[in-house]
Amino acid sequence: MSPARTDHDARRHDVSEAVWRVLAEHGFAGLTLRAVAAAMGASTGLVTHYFAGKHELIAHALDILETRTRQRPRLEAPAATGLPALRTHLLDILPLTPDGVAMNRIWVGSWDVALSDPALFAAQATRYERIRAVLRTAIEDAQRLGELPARADARRLATTALSFTHGLVVQALFAPERFPPEHQIELVDDFLATLAAEPDHGRPTDPPV
Protein backbone atom coordinates (compact mmCIF):
# COMPACT_ATOMS: atom_id res chain seq x y z
CA MET A 1 0.00 0.00 0.00
CA SER A 2 1.41 3.39 -0.97
CA PRO A 3 2.14 6.02 1.72
CA ALA A 4 -0.43 8.33 0.13
CA ARG A 5 -3.11 5.67 0.40
CA THR A 6 -2.13 4.95 4.02
CA ASP A 7 -2.34 8.65 4.87
CA HIS A 8 -5.74 8.92 3.20
CA ASP A 9 -7.13 5.93 5.15
CA ALA A 10 -5.73 7.27 8.41
CA ARG A 11 -7.27 10.68 7.76
CA ARG A 12 -10.63 9.12 6.90
CA HIS A 13 -10.48 7.17 10.16
CA ASP A 14 -9.82 10.45 12.00
CA VAL A 15 -12.80 12.03 10.29
CA SER A 16 -15.03 9.08 11.20
CA GLU A 17 -13.92 9.26 14.84
CA ALA A 18 -14.73 12.98 14.88
CA VAL A 19 -18.16 12.29 13.39
CA TRP A 20 -18.81 9.79 16.16
CA ARG A 21 -17.68 12.19 18.92
CA VAL A 22 -20.01 14.90 17.64
CA LEU A 23 -22.85 12.41 17.25
CA ALA A 24 -22.39 11.00 20.75
CA GLU A 25 -22.26 14.46 22.36
CA HIS A 26 -24.78 16.45 20.32
CA GLY A 27 -26.87 13.92 18.39
CA PHE A 28 -27.95 14.34 14.80
CA ALA A 29 -29.25 17.85 15.46
CA GLY A 30 -25.70 19.02 16.17
CA LEU A 31 -23.98 17.02 13.44
CA THR A 32 -22.62 19.55 10.97
CA LEU A 33 -19.52 19.81 8.81
CA ARG A 34 -18.34 22.69 10.98
CA ALA A 35 -18.82 20.67 14.19
CA VAL A 36 -16.87 17.73 12.80
CA ALA A 37 -14.07 20.03 11.70
CA ALA A 38 -13.96 21.60 15.17
CA ALA A 39 -13.79 18.15 16.78
CA MET A 40 -10.76 17.41 14.59
CA GLY A 41 -9.14 20.80 15.09
CA ALA A 42 -9.18 21.12 11.31
CA SER A 43 -10.72 23.32 8.67
CA THR A 44 -14.20 22.77 7.28
CA GLY A 45 -12.54 22.44 3.88
CA LEU A 46 -10.79 19.26 4.97
CA VAL A 47 -14.10 17.70 6.01
CA THR A 48 -15.78 18.68 2.74
CA HIS A 49 -13.06 16.68 1.00
CA TYR A 50 -14.82 13.59 2.39
CA PHE A 51 -18.45 14.79 2.47
CA ALA A 52 -20.02 16.96 -0.19
CA GLY A 53 -22.71 18.12 2.22
CA LYS A 54 -24.71 17.28 5.31
CA HIS A 55 -26.65 14.50 3.55
CA GLU A 56 -23.47 12.49 2.93
CA LEU A 57 -22.29 13.27 6.45
CA ILE A 58 -25.50 11.93 8.00
CA ALA A 59 -25.47 8.82 5.80
CA HIS A 60 -21.91 8.13 6.96
CA ALA A 61 -22.92 8.72 10.58
CA LEU A 62 -25.71 6.14 10.26
CA ASP A 63 -23.24 3.63 8.85
CA ILE A 64 -20.89 4.28 11.78
CA LEU A 65 -23.76 3.90 14.22
CA GLU A 66 -24.79 0.57 12.71
CA THR A 67 -21.21 -0.73 12.77
CA ARG A 68 -20.64 0.31 16.39
CA THR A 69 -23.98 -1.16 17.41
CA ARG A 70 -23.05 -4.46 15.79
CA GLN A 71 -19.56 -4.53 17.33
CA ARG A 72 -20.34 -3.33 20.86
CA PRO A 73 -19.80 -5.77 23.76
CA ARG A 74 -22.83 -7.96 24.33
CA LEU A 75 -24.58 -8.58 27.61
CA GLU A 76 -24.26 -12.33 27.13
CA ALA A 77 -22.72 -14.72 24.64
CA PRO A 78 -24.80 -15.35 21.52
CA ALA A 79 -26.99 -18.43 21.78
CA ALA A 80 -26.70 -21.00 19.04
CA THR A 81 -30.25 -21.32 17.81
CA GLY A 82 -33.95 -21.28 18.59
CA LEU A 83 -35.66 -19.44 21.43
CA PRO A 84 -32.41 -18.66 23.35
CA ALA A 85 -31.03 -17.05 20.19
CA LEU A 86 -34.20 -14.97 19.80
CA ARG A 87 -33.88 -13.86 23.43
CA THR A 88 -30.26 -12.82 22.87
CA HIS A 89 -31.18 -10.81 19.76
CA LEU A 90 -33.90 -8.93 21.66
CA LEU A 91 -31.67 -8.22 24.65
CA ASP A 92 -28.97 -6.90 22.31
CA ILE A 93 -31.37 -4.19 21.13
CA LEU A 94 -32.27 -2.91 24.60
CA PRO A 95 -30.54 -0.14 26.61
CA LEU A 96 -29.25 -2.50 29.29
CA THR A 97 -25.79 -0.92 29.70
CA PRO A 98 -24.51 2.67 29.59
CA ASP A 99 -23.17 1.95 26.11
CA GLY A 100 -26.53 0.51 25.09
CA VAL A 101 -28.31 3.59 26.42
CA ALA A 102 -26.02 5.90 24.42
CA MET A 103 -26.48 3.87 21.24
CA ASN A 104 -30.25 3.81 21.57
CA ARG A 105 -30.46 7.54 22.27
CA ILE A 106 -28.61 8.17 19.02
CA TRP A 107 -30.75 5.67 17.09
CA VAL A 108 -33.95 7.29 18.32
CA GLY A 109 -32.52 10.67 17.38
CA SER A 110 -31.87 9.40 13.86
CA TRP A 111 -35.53 8.62 13.19
CA ASP A 112 -36.55 12.21 12.54
CA VAL A 113 -33.62 12.71 10.16
CA ALA A 114 -34.39 9.53 8.24
CA LEU A 115 -38.11 10.18 8.01
CA SER A 116 -37.51 13.52 6.31
CA ASP A 117 -35.12 12.29 3.61
CA PRO A 118 -36.12 9.67 1.00
CA ALA A 119 -32.64 8.14 0.61
CA LEU A 120 -32.01 7.92 4.35
CA PHE A 121 -35.56 6.62 4.81
CA ALA A 122 -34.87 3.78 2.37
CA ALA A 123 -31.57 2.93 4.06
CA GLN A 124 -33.18 2.80 7.49
CA ALA A 125 -36.08 0.71 6.18
CA THR A 126 -33.54 -1.77 4.80
CA ARG A 127 -31.75 -1.90 8.15
CA TYR A 128 -34.96 -2.76 9.97
CA GLU A 129 -35.82 -5.38 7.37
CA ARG A 130 -32.45 -7.02 8.08
CA ILE A 131 -33.23 -7.06 11.81
CA ARG A 132 -36.63 -8.64 11.18
CA ALA A 133 -34.98 -11.28 8.98
CA VAL A 134 -32.55 -12.19 11.76
CA LEU A 135 -35.41 -12.49 14.25
CA ARG A 136 -37.46 -14.51 11.77
CA THR A 137 -34.63 -17.02 11.35
CA ALA A 138 -34.42 -17.54 15.12
CA ILE A 139 -38.20 -17.92 15.30
CA GLU A 140 -38.26 -20.49 12.50
CA ASP A 141 -35.51 -22.43 14.27
CA ALA A 142 -37.51 -22.31 17.50
CA GLN A 143 -40.56 -23.61 15.64
CA ARG A 144 -38.60 -26.53 14.22
CA LEU A 145 -37.33 -27.31 17.72
CA GLY A 146 -40.85 -27.22 19.14
CA GLU A 147 -40.11 -24.16 21.30
CA LEU A 148 -42.70 -21.98 19.55
CA PRO A 149 -46.03 -22.89 17.94
CA ALA A 150 -45.39 -24.42 14.53
CA ARG A 151 -48.48 -22.89 12.91
CA ALA A 152 -47.59 -19.31 13.83
CA ASP A 153 -46.55 -16.94 11.05
CA ALA A 154 -42.81 -16.46 11.65
CA ARG A 155 -42.73 -13.20 9.69
CA ARG A 156 -45.55 -11.75 11.79
CA LEU A 157 -43.92 -12.94 15.02
CA ALA A 158 -40.67 -11.25 14.01
CA THR A 159 -42.52 -7.99 13.39
CA THR A 160 -44.31 -8.31 16.73
CA ALA A 161 -41.06 -9.04 18.57
CA LEU A 162 -39.28 -6.06 17.06
CA SER A 163 -42.25 -3.77 17.75
CA PHE A 164 -42.34 -4.92 21.38
CA THR A 165 -38.61 -4.39 21.79
CA HIS A 166 -38.56 -0.93 20.22
CA GLY A 167 -41.50 0.10 22.38
CA LEU A 168 -39.56 -1.05 25.43
CA VAL A 169 -36.51 0.89 24.25
CA VAL A 170 -38.49 4.13 24.12
CA GLN A 171 -40.04 3.57 27.54
CA ALA A 172 -36.67 2.72 29.08
CA LEU A 173 -35.04 5.83 27.63
CA PHE A 174 -37.76 8.16 28.91
CA ALA A 175 -38.32 6.45 32.27
CA PRO A 176 -35.07 4.68 33.20
CA GLU A 177 -36.02 4.56 36.87
CA ARG A 178 -39.13 2.53 36.01
CA PHE A 179 -37.35 0.30 33.50
CA PRO A 180 -33.97 -0.66 34.97
CA PRO A 181 -32.05 -3.39 33.09
CA GLU A 182 -33.33 -6.23 35.26
CA HIS A 183 -36.94 -5.19 34.65
CA GLN A 184 -36.37 -4.95 30.91
CA ILE A 185 -34.98 -8.48 30.93
CA GLU A 186 -37.99 -9.71 32.92
CA LEU A 187 -40.34 -8.14 30.38
CA VAL A 188 -38.52 -9.82 27.50
CA ASP A 189 -38.75 -13.17 29.26
CA ASP A 190 -42.47 -12.60 29.92
CA PHE A 191 -43.00 -11.72 26.26
CA LEU A 192 -41.21 -14.86 25.05
CA ALA A 193 -43.11 -17.01 27.54
CA THR A 194 -46.35 -15.62 26.13
CA LEU A 195 -45.27 -16.50 22.59
CA ALA A 196 -44.32 -20.01 23.64
CA ALA A 197 -47.60 -20.52 25.48
CA GLU A 198 -49.78 -19.81 22.46
CA PRO A 199 -51.87 -22.91 21.61
CA ASP A 200 -50.66 -24.89 18.63
CA HIS A 201 -53.03 -27.20 16.82
CA GLY A 202 -50.38 -28.85 14.74
CA ARG A 203 -48.71 -27.97 11.50
CA PRO A 204 -50.81 -26.80 8.56
CA THR A 205 -51.83 -29.60 6.30
CA ASP A 206 -51.90 -29.51 2.53
CA PRO A 207 -55.36 -28.91 1.05
CA PRO A 208 -57.01 -31.98 -0.46
CA VAL A 209 -56.22 -32.52 -4.10
C-alpha positions in Angstrom: 0.0 0.0 0.0 1.4 3.4 -1.0 2.1 6.0 1.7 -0.4 8.3 0.1 -3.1 5.7 0.4 -2.1 5.0 4.0 -2.3 8.6 4.9 -5.7 8.9 3.2 -7.1 5.9 5.1 -5.7 7.3 8.4 -7.3 10.7 7.8 -10.6 9.1 6.9 -10.5 7.2 10.2 -9.8 10.4 12.0 -12.8 12.0 10.3 -15.0 9.1 11.2 -13.9 9.3 14.8 -14.7 13.0 14.9 -18.2 12.3 13.4 -18.8 9.8 16.2 -17.7 12.2 18.9 -20.0 14.9 17.6 -22.9 12.4 17.3 -22.4 11.0 20.8 -22.3 14.5 22.4 -24.8 16.4 20.3 -26.9 13.9 18.4 -27.9 14.3 14.8 -29.3 17.8 15.5 -25.7 19.0 16.2 -24.0 17.0 13.4 -22.6 19.5 11.0 -19.5 19.8 8.8 -18.3 22.7 11.0 -18.8 20.7 14.2 -16.9 17.7 12.8 -14.1 20.0 11.7 -14.0 21.6 15.2 -13.8 18.1 16.8 -10.8 17.4 14.6 -9.1 20.8 15.1 -9.2 21.1 11.3 -10.7 23.3 8.7 -14.2 22.8 7.3 -12.5 22.4 3.9 -10.8 19.3 5.0 -14.1 17.7 6.0 -15.8 18.7 2.7 -13.1 16.7 1.0 -14.8 13.6 2.4 -18.4 14.8 2.5 -20.0 17.0 -0.2 -22.7 18.1 2.2 -24.7 17.3 5.3 -26.7 14.5 3.5 -23.5 12.5 2.9 -22.3 13.3 6.5 -25.5 11.9 8.0 -25.5 8.8 5.8 -21.9 8.1 7.0 -22.9 8.7 10.6 -25.7 6.1 10.3 -23.2 3.6 8.9 -20.9 4.3 11.8 -23.8 3.9 14.2 -24.8 0.6 12.7 -21.2 -0.7 12.8 -20.6 0.3 16.4 -24.0 -1.2 17.4 -23.1 -4.5 15.8 -19.6 -4.5 17.3 -20.3 -3.3 20.9 -19.8 -5.8 23.8 -22.8 -8.0 24.3 -24.6 -8.6 27.6 -24.3 -12.3 27.1 -22.7 -14.7 24.6 -24.8 -15.4 21.5 -27.0 -18.4 21.8 -26.7 -21.0 19.0 -30.3 -21.3 17.8 -33.9 -21.3 18.6 -35.7 -19.4 21.4 -32.4 -18.7 23.3 -31.0 -17.0 20.2 -34.2 -15.0 19.8 -33.9 -13.9 23.4 -30.3 -12.8 22.9 -31.2 -10.8 19.8 -33.9 -8.9 21.7 -31.7 -8.2 24.7 -29.0 -6.9 22.3 -31.4 -4.2 21.1 -32.3 -2.9 24.6 -30.5 -0.1 26.6 -29.2 -2.5 29.3 -25.8 -0.9 29.7 -24.5 2.7 29.6 -23.2 1.9 26.1 -26.5 0.5 25.1 -28.3 3.6 26.4 -26.0 5.9 24.4 -26.5 3.9 21.2 -30.2 3.8 21.6 -30.5 7.5 22.3 -28.6 8.2 19.0 -30.7 5.7 17.1 -34.0 7.3 18.3 -32.5 10.7 17.4 -31.9 9.4 13.9 -35.5 8.6 13.2 -36.6 12.2 12.5 -33.6 12.7 10.2 -34.4 9.5 8.2 -38.1 10.2 8.0 -37.5 13.5 6.3 -35.1 12.3 3.6 -36.1 9.7 1.0 -32.6 8.1 0.6 -32.0 7.9 4.4 -35.6 6.6 4.8 -34.9 3.8 2.4 -31.6 2.9 4.1 -33.2 2.8 7.5 -36.1 0.7 6.2 -33.5 -1.8 4.8 -31.7 -1.9 8.1 -35.0 -2.8 10.0 -35.8 -5.4 7.4 -32.5 -7.0 8.1 -33.2 -7.1 11.8 -36.6 -8.6 11.2 -35.0 -11.3 9.0 -32.5 -12.2 11.8 -35.4 -12.5 14.3 -37.5 -14.5 11.8 -34.6 -17.0 11.4 -34.4 -17.5 15.1 -38.2 -17.9 15.3 -38.3 -20.5 12.5 -35.5 -22.4 14.3 -37.5 -22.3 17.5 -40.6 -23.6 15.6 -38.6 -26.5 14.2 -37.3 -27.3 17.7 -40.8 -27.2 19.1 -40.1 -24.2 21.3 -42.7 -22.0 19.6 -46.0 -22.9 17.9 -45.4 -24.4 14.5 -48.5 -22.9 12.9 -47.6 -19.3 13.8 -46.6 -16.9 11.1 -42.8 -16.5 11.7 -42.7 -13.2 9.7 -45.5 -11.7 11.8 -43.9 -12.9 15.0 -40.7 -11.3 14.0 -42.5 -8.0 13.4 -44.3 -8.3 16.7 -41.1 -9.0 18.6 -39.3 -6.1 17.1 -42.3 -3.8 17.7 -42.3 -4.9 21.4 -38.6 -4.4 21.8 -38.6 -0.9 20.2 -41.5 0.1 22.4 -39.6 -1.0 25.4 -36.5 0.9 24.2 -38.5 4.1 24.1 -40.0 3.6 27.5 -36.7 2.7 29.1 -35.0 5.8 27.6 -37.8 8.2 28.9 -38.3 6.4 32.3 -35.1 4.7 33.2 -36.0 4.6 36.9 -39.1 2.5 36.0 -37.4 0.3 33.5 -34.0 -0.7 35.0 -32.1 -3.4 33.1 -33.3 -6.2 35.3 -36.9 -5.2 34.7 -36.4 -4.9 30.9 -35.0 -8.5 30.9 -38.0 -9.7 32.9 -40.3 -8.1 30.4 -38.5 -9.8 27.5 -38.7 -13.2 29.3 -42.5 -12.6 29.9 -43.0 -11.7 26.3 -41.2 -14.9 25.1 -43.1 -17.0 27.5 -46.3 -15.6 26.1 -45.3 -16.5 22.6 -44.3 -20.0 23.6 -47.6 -20.5 25.5 -49.8 -19.8 22.5 -51.9 -22.9 21.6 -50.7 -24.9 18.6 -53.0 -27.2 16.8 -50.4 -28.8 14.7 -48.7 -28.0 11.5 -50.8 -26.8 8.6 -51.8 -29.6 6.3 -51.9 -29.5 2.5 -55.4 -28.9 1.1 -57.0 -32.0 -0.5 -56.2 -32.5 -4.1 
